[in-house]
Amino acid sequence: NYQNTEFFPALFLRPASILVTMVVGDWAWVTPNRVTLFATLLKFAAAGMFLVDDRCWLIGGAITLLLGAIFDHVDGTLARYRKTPSNLGFFYDTVSDAVTWFTTLAALGWTAYTREADAMLLVVAGAGAYALMVNGYTRSIVETANERAKAKAQAEAPDIFRETGGEPPERT
């Protein structure tokens, strides 16, 4: 599974998602798809808070967006912990990210536009949302291709390698 190595996810989001998973990992009613839904609702709430254009609401929106980002990482961490990843969950998470980041950036762009009356801020927000969607889509394509190549290599490996997970033994 792809693990984000960018600065903020590696430094903060991934460790926070592991801590949350340590707490909720064995609660049967907490499923990865429900966590994705919760993260999606948090991000939509943050977008709504950004539209209020009040300092307290903007700070609350930033905190809510951060919580949404943490729970967006928890769903994958929980699925890997339980060894229950699914194509539906992967698709749901990818689409959720695209929709919520577009909504969040659109809300921030609209708030900036209403403050400054500069239409370029709406264009920049839309371009940023598009760039995030392309980035996420590209990552999902690469991850899927890598998983398929690994499965094909494992299927074609000699029987002795299947016992070690498809990898040849480490050489000295």
JOVEN-V912532 format. One record per helix or strand of 2 or more residues. SS is the DSSP state (A for helix, B for strand). FROM is the first residue (numbers start at 1). TO is the last residue. If there is no record, write none. Layout:
ss->SS from->FROM to->TO
ss->SS from->FROM to->TO
This chain:
ss->A from->7 to->24
ss->A from->32 to->52
ss->A from->55 to->82
ss->A from->87 to->116
ss->A from->120 to->156
ss->A from->159 to->162
